[in-house]
Amino acid sequence: MNKEDIEVLAEGETLRVSYHKKAETDKSYIYRGITRKSFDLAWKISAKLNIDKLEASLDKGLLIIEIPFSQIATTKTITIK
């Protein structure tokens, strides 16, 4: 797969990764080692992560998605009066 074939979408609190297989020409194969099927996966992302600064890369066929922690989601100590 090429990086142009994979779609990474950030929709609100949802991260969606999808691939849609293109139609192949009429070729007959004796053996095909790796099967490529369409997929559409989605994950709910915690508010602790900053989805706006999401970065995705493809390295040697492995999709790497990096999501940094959000600065807003730090813990706060409250003093009891």
C-alpha positions as CSV (number, residue, x, y, z in Angstrom):
1,M,0.0,0.0,0.0
2,N,1.1,3.5,-0.7
3,K,0.5,6.4,1.7
4,E,-2.0,7.8,-0.9
5,D,-4.1,4.7,-0.5
6,I,-4.7,5.2,3.2
7,E,-7.0,7.9,4.7
8,V,-6.6,9.1,8.3
9,L,-9.4,11.3,9.5
10,A,-9.9,13.1,12.8
11,E,-13.6,13.9,13.4
12,G,-14.2,15.4,16.8
13,E,-13.2,12.7,19.4
14,T,-13.0,10.0,16.7
15,L,-9.9,8.8,14.8
16,R,-10.8,6.9,11.6
17,V,-8.3,5.0,9.4
18,S,-9.6,3.5,6.2
19,Y,-8.4,1.9,3.0
20,H,-10.6,1.2,0.0
21,K,-9.4,-1.5,-2.4
22,K,-9.3,-0.4,-6.0
23,A,-10.9,-2.6,-8.6
24,E,-8.3,-4.9,-10.3
25,T,-8.1,-5.8,-13.9
26,D,-8.9,-9.3,-15.0
27,K,-5.7,-11.1,-14.1
28,S,-5.4,-14.7,-13.1
29,Y,-3.0,-15.5,-10.3
30,I,-1.6,-18.9,-9.3
31,Y,-0.6,-17.6,-5.8
32,R,-0.9,-14.3,-4.1
33,G,1.1,-13.9,-0.9
34,I,-0.4,-10.9,0.7
35,T,-4.1,-10.2,0.6
36,R,-5.2,-6.6,0.5
37,K,-8.8,-6.0,1.7
38,S,-10.7,-2.8,2.3
39,F,-11.0,-1.7,5.9
40,D,-12.5,1.1,7.9
41,L,-11.5,1.3,11.6
42,A,-12.4,4.0,14.2
43,W,-11.3,4.7,17.7
44,K,-12.6,7.2,20.3
45,I,-9.8,9.4,21.4
46,S,-9.5,10.6,25.0
47,A,-9.7,14.3,25.9
48,K,-6.2,14.0,27.3
49,L,-4.8,13.9,23.8
50,N,-4.6,16.8,21.3
51,I,-6.1,15.4,18.1
52,D,-5.5,18.7,16.3
53,K,-1.7,18.0,16.4
54,L,-2.0,14.4,15.1
55,E,0.8,13.3,12.8
56,A,0.8,10.2,10.6
57,S,3.6,8.6,8.7
58,L,4.3,5.4,6.7
59,D,7.6,3.7,7.4
60,K,8.4,0.4,5.7
61,G,4.7,-0.5,5.3
62,L,3.9,0.3,9.0
63,L,1.5,3.2,9.7
64,I,2.7,5.3,12.6
65,I,0.2,7.7,14.2
66,E,1.5,10.1,16.9
67,I,-0.9,12.1,19.1
68,P,0.6,14.4,21.7
69,F,-0.9,15.0,25.1
70,S,-3.1,18.1,25.5
71,Q,-1.8,20.9,27.7
72,I,-5.4,21.7,28.8
73,A,-5.8,18.2,30.3
74,T,-3.3,18.7,33.1
75,T,-4.3,17.8,36.6
76,K,-5.0,20.6,39.1
77,T,-4.7,20.4,42.9
78,I,-7.6,22.1,44.7
79,T,-7.0,23.4,48.2
80,I,-9.8,22.7,50.7
81,K,-11.0,25.8,52.6
